[in-house]
Amino acid sequence: MQLTAITEENFTDVLNLKLLPEQESFVSSNVKSLAQCWLYRNEGDVFPYALTSQGKVVGFILLETDLKEKTLLIWRLMIGDIYQAQGYGRQALAAIIAEAKKQTHFDKVIADYVIGNNAMKHLLTSFGFQEAGAHPEDHEIIMTYQL
């Protein structure tokens, strides 16, 4: 699994990724995520990537860094519907954690999931993420992973 820069060559593949209909309330669209990246582009702390395996775009991730808090935030993580249940989410999370461990300026990784998104909850807890709070207004549970 590679975190690949979004380029003119893979941009359409990222936009064409779909979720299963019952998952659409769990993750914002990739179009919205990329628009948010554009809005925050001058901050220098939001990074979108295509998740690729063997040269194929299988998912999308949006990361945010907070060097003051020493955290890497997984703002969005999605695997396209036709690539789900093949281990790509697990591979993506492993790659993110490995990269964060290589960076000496991070102490933890933060992620959240929408209540009801049991697949994401299971993925995070299987890696050792611990519940650390909630965003009740967004129906989200915050999870942290100490590096």
C-alpha positions as CSV (number, residue, x, y, z in Angstrom):
1,M,0.0,0.0,0.0
2,Q,1.3,3.4,-1.0
3,L,0.2,6.9,-0.1
4,T,0.5,8.5,-3.5
5,A,0.3,12.2,-4.2
6,I,-2.9,13.2,-6.0
7,T,-1.9,14.2,-9.5
8,E,-3.5,15.0,-12.8
9,E,-3.0,11.3,-13.7
10,N,-4.9,9.8,-10.7
11,F,-7.3,12.7,-9.8
12,T,-10.2,11.2,-11.7
13,D,-9.7,7.8,-10.2
14,V,-9.9,9.3,-6.7
15,L,-13.1,11.2,-7.6
16,N,-14.6,8.0,-9.1
17,L,-14.2,6.0,-5.9
18,K,-17.6,5.2,-4.4
19,L,-18.8,3.8,-1.0
20,L,-21.5,1.3,-0.5
21,P,-24.9,3.2,-0.2
22,E,-25.2,2.3,3.5
23,Q,-21.7,3.9,4.2
24,E,-22.3,7.2,2.6
25,S,-23.3,8.9,5.9
26,F,-20.0,7.8,7.5
27,V,-17.4,9.6,5.2
28,S,-17.6,12.9,3.4
29,S,-17.1,12.6,-0.4
30,N,-13.7,12.8,-1.9
31,V,-14.8,15.9,-3.8
32,K,-15.6,17.7,-0.5
33,S,-12.3,16.5,1.0
34,L,-10.3,17.9,-1.9
35,A,-12.3,21.1,-1.7
36,Q,-11.4,21.4,2.0
37,C,-7.7,20.8,1.1
38,W,-7.9,23.7,-1.2
39,L,-9.5,25.9,1.4
40,Y,-6.7,25.1,3.9
41,R,-3.9,25.0,1.4
42,N,-2.1,28.0,2.9
43,E,-1.9,26.4,6.4
44,G,0.5,23.7,5.1
45,D,-0.9,21.0,7.4
46,V,-3.5,19.1,5.3
47,F,-2.4,16.4,3.0
48,P,-4.6,14.3,0.6
49,Y,-3.3,11.1,-0.8
50,A,-4.6,8.4,-3.2
51,L,-4.2,5.0,-1.6
52,T,-2.7,2.8,-4.3
53,S,-1.9,-0.9,-4.6
54,Q,0.0,-2.3,-7.5
55,G,-0.5,1.0,-9.4
56,K,-4.3,1.0,-8.9
57,V,-6.2,3.7,-6.8
58,V,-8.1,1.7,-4.2
59,G,-8.9,4.5,-1.7
60,F,-8.3,8.0,-0.4
61,I,-6.9,9.4,2.7
62,L,-6.7,12.9,4.1
63,L,-4.2,13.6,6.8
64,E,-3.7,16.6,9.0
65,T,-0.6,17.4,11.0
66,D,-0.4,19.4,14.3
67,L,3.3,19.8,15.1
68,K,2.5,21.8,18.3
69,E,0.4,18.9,19.6
70,K,2.7,16.3,18.1
71,T,-0.3,14.5,16.4
72,L,-1.1,13.1,13.0
73,L,-4.8,13.2,12.4
74,I,-6.5,10.8,10.0
75,W,-9.2,13.2,8.9
76,R,-10.7,11.0,6.2
77,L,-10.1,7.4,5.2
78,M,-12.1,5.6,2.6
79,I,-11.7,2.4,0.5
80,G,-13.7,2.2,-2.7
81,D,-16.6,-0.2,-2.6
82,I,-15.2,-2.7,-5.0
83,Y,-11.9,-2.9,-3.0
84,Q,-13.4,-3.4,0.4
85,A,-13.0,-6.6,2.4
86,Q,-9.6,-7.2,0.7
87,G,-7.3,-5.9,3.5
88,Y,-6.7,-2.4,1.9
89,G,-8.0,-0.5,5.0
90,R,-5.7,-2.5,7.2
91,Q,-2.8,-2.0,4.9
92,A,-3.5,1.8,4.7
93,L,-3.6,2.1,8.5
94,A,-0.4,0.1,8.9
95,A,1.3,2.4,6.4
96,I,0.1,5.5,8.1
97,I,1.3,4.3,11.5
98,A,4.7,3.2,10.1
99,E,5.2,6.6,8.5
100,A,4.2,8.4,11.7
101,K,6.6,6.3,13.7
102,K,9.4,7.3,11.4
103,Q,8.7,11.0,12.0
104,T,10.2,12.0,15.3
105,H,7.8,15.0,15.7
106,F,4.6,12.8,16.3
107,D,3.6,11.2,19.6
108,K,0.3,9.9,18.5
109,V,-2.1,9.3,15.7
110,I,-5.7,10.4,16.1
111,A,-8.7,9.1,14.1
112,D,-12.4,9.1,14.6
113,Y,-15.4,7.2,13.3
114,V,-19.1,8.0,13.0
115,I,-21.2,6.0,15.5
116,G,-22.6,3.0,13.6
117,N,-19.5,2.6,11.4
118,N,-18.6,-0.7,13.0
119,A,-16.0,-1.5,10.3
120,M,-13.9,1.6,11.1
121,K,-14.4,1.0,14.8
122,H,-13.1,-2.6,14.5
123,L,-10.2,-1.5,12.3
124,L,-9.0,1.1,14.7
125,T,-9.4,-1.0,17.8
126,S,-7.6,-4.0,16.2
127,F,-4.6,-1.7,15.8
128,G,-4.7,-0.7,19.5
129,F,-6.5,2.7,19.1
130,Q,-8.2,3.7,22.4
131,E,-11.3,5.8,22.8
132,A,-10.4,9.3,23.8
133,G,-13.6,11.3,23.6
134,A,-16.4,12.3,21.3
135,H,-17.7,14.9,19.0
136,P,-21.4,14.6,19.9
137,E,-22.6,17.1,17.4
138,D,-21.0,15.0,14.6
139,H,-21.9,11.6,16.2
140,E,-18.2,10.7,16.2
141,I,-16.0,8.8,18.6
142,I,-12.3,10.0,18.8
143,M,-9.7,7.3,19.0
144,T,-5.9,7.7,19.7
145,Y,-2.9,5.6,19.1
146,Q,0.3,6.3,21.1
147,L,3.4,5.9,19.0
